[in-house]
Each structure stands twice: as structure tokens, then as C-alpha cells.
Amino acid sequence: MLKELGARIRERRIASGLSAGDAAARVGNYSSRNWYNWENGERAMAVQQLLDIAAVLNTSVAALTADLTIPAANPMNQQQQQASVALLRDYWALPERERLAVKRVLKQLRRREQNNFTRL
């Protein structure tokens, strides 16, 4: 899956006329080595990094992740990965205002969970 995603990122970067170093710098303070690791599927990226990469390449996460082949380590793991990809696609299909509302709800739930955990 990472190699396939990396190949898509590489295609978009080249089509955008960016070098790996330029693209990495636009995403954040990353080196061209980081970028090559992502493109070659040698390093996983955080969700925020994927969001930033899509923005720099003037595309969407949905376009980068559409129909990715998800390796099946075990059936449950594959289901979780497919659900995660579907969730990302659904999130990015929402209008901006609704995405902001989803972010607020998730932050509230995370804070509530952290507070419950620290009370144990």
C-alpha cells in the first residue's frame, strides 16, 4: 500500500513540476530524503503529513488513496485499514464547514477520553 501511495505522490509531484526537496520544504521542514522515503514506500506518513502533501500537490487525499490495494496481514487488520481509508475519503468529501465541526467533536472526545484516563 505504501509503495502504491508513494508512486501516486511521485506522479503528482512530477506533474506539478516540483523537485522532491521543494515539495518536502513546502509540506514542512522535511528533507528531500524524507520525501523520497515517502515516494518509495519506505516510510509511513502521519495523517497530517498526507493532508499537507495532498495540499502541496494540489490534489485531495481521496484522489491519492482511491482504490489503494491494502495488504491483508489478517482479515481484521485489512478491515480496519479499509475502514480508515473510507473514513478519510468521506471526511474530505464534506464541505469545509462540516469538516471543521467534525474536528471540534473529535477534539472534545479526545479531551474527554484523556480526562477519564487520568482519573483512573
SEDO-389878 format. One line per 4 residues: their letters; for each residue y, z, x of C-alpha. Coordinates in nm, 3 decimals, always signed. Each point is the difference from the previous one (the first is absolute). Example, Ala and Ser with C-alpha at 12.3 -4.5 7.8 and 13.67 -1.06 7.14 Angstrom:
REM SEDO-389878
AS = -0.450:+0.780:+1.230 | +0.344:-0.066:+0.137
//
This chain:
REM SEDO-389878
MLKE = +0.000:+0.000:+0.000 | +0.246:+0.089:+0.279 | -0.065:-0.327:+0.183 | +0.057:-0.198:-0.319
LGAR = +0.319:+0.192:-0.078 | +0.115:-0.044:+0.360 | -0.057:-0.375:-0.017 | +0.217:-0.019:-0.313
IRER = +0.272:+0.201:+0.171 | -0.016:-0.231:+0.303 | +0.026:-0.310:-0.222 | +0.306:+0.139:-0.180
RIAS = +0.164:+0.106:+0.327 | -0.044:-0.343:+0.155 | +0.122:-0.169:-0.319 | +0.306:+0.226:+0.013
GLSA = +0.073:-0.108:+0.357 | -0.019:+0.354:+0.138 | -0.157:+0.112:+0.325 | -0.229:+0.301:-0.015
GDAA = +0.262:+0.205:+0.185 | +0.277:-0.098:-0.241 | -0.214:+0.074:-0.303 | -0.112:+0.337:+0.141
ARVG = +0.360:+0.097:+0.075 | +0.108:-0.090:-0.354 | -0.278:+0.211:-0.152 | +0.101:+0.302:+0.206
NYSS = -0.010:+0.110:+0.358 | -0.335:-0.162:+0.067 | -0.101:-0.204:+0.301 | -0.139:-0.350:-0.005
RNWY = -0.330:+0.162:+0.104 | -0.005:+0.195:-0.328 | +0.065:-0.321:-0.186 | -0.280:-0.185:+0.183
NWEN = -0.236:+0.287:-0.079 | +0.082:-0.038:-0.370 | -0.033:-0.379:+0.012 | -0.335:+0.020:+0.180
GERA = -0.136:+0.263:-0.238 | -0.038:+0.249:+0.283 | +0.216:+0.266:-0.157 | +0.044:+0.110:-0.359
MAVQ = +0.350:+0.039:-0.133 | +0.146:+0.262:-0.228 | +0.101:-0.105:-0.349 | +0.369:+0.031:+0.089
QLLD = -0.053:-0.223:+0.303 | -0.168:-0.261:-0.222 | +0.293:+0.019:-0.242 | +0.246:-0.043:+0.287
IAAV = -0.200:-0.289:+0.149 | -0.003:-0.181:-0.334 | +0.377:+0.044:-0.032 | +0.066:-0.131:+0.352
LNTS = -0.220:-0.302:-0.069 | +0.174:-0.063:-0.333 | -0.321:+0.035:-0.199 | -0.171:+0.263:-0.211
VAAL = -0.284:+0.240:+0.066 | -0.178:-0.167:-0.292 | +0.020:-0.338:+0.176 | -0.126:+0.145:+0.328
TADL = -0.290:+0.187:-0.162 | -0.103:-0.246:-0.273 | -0.377:-0.047:-0.010 | -0.065:+0.180:+0.328
TIPA = -0.366:+0.031:+0.087 | -0.071:+0.371:+0.007 | -0.297:+0.099:+0.218 | -0.260:+0.209:-0.177
ANPM = -0.085:+0.301:+0.215 | -0.144:+0.158:-0.313 | +0.054:-0.079:-0.372 | +0.235:+0.292:-0.065
NQQQ = +0.215:-0.078:+0.303 | +0.030:-0.363:-0.106 | +0.101:+0.105:-0.351 | +0.268:+0.230:+0.139
QQAS = +0.137:-0.275:+0.222 | +0.005:-0.252:-0.283 | +0.174:+0.253:-0.225 | +0.259:+0.064:+0.272
VALL = +0.075:-0.369:+0.042 | +0.024:-0.043:-0.378 | +0.233:+0.300:-0.023 | +0.231:-0.148:+0.265
RDYW = +0.008:-0.334:-0.182 | +0.080:+0.170:-0.331 | +0.270:+0.213:+0.160 | +0.177:-0.301:+0.152
ALPE = -0.023:-0.191:-0.326 | +0.219:+0.267:-0.164 | +0.376:-0.046:-0.025 | +0.201:+0.192:+0.261
RERL = +0.114:+0.263:-0.249 | -0.358:+0.081:-0.100 | -0.117:+0.012:+0.364 | +0.271:+0.261:+0.069
AVKR = -0.121:+0.203:-0.299 | -0.358:-0.016:+0.130 | +0.117:+0.120:+0.342 | +0.180:+0.297:-0.157
VLKQ = -0.308:+0.099:-0.200 | -0.223:-0.025:+0.307 | +0.238:+0.214:+0.206 | +0.004:+0.263:-0.276
LRRR = -0.380:+0.003:-0.017 | -0.028:+0.024:+0.378 | +0.244:+0.294:+0.009 | -0.187:+0.173:-0.281
EQNN = -0.330:-0.049:+0.184 | +0.147:+0.130:+0.326 | +0.137:+0.306:-0.177 | -0.337:+0.070:-0.160
FTRL = -0.173:-0.038:+0.336 | +0.234:+0.240:+0.181 | -0.059:+0.265:-0.269 | -0.375:+0.013:+0.068
//
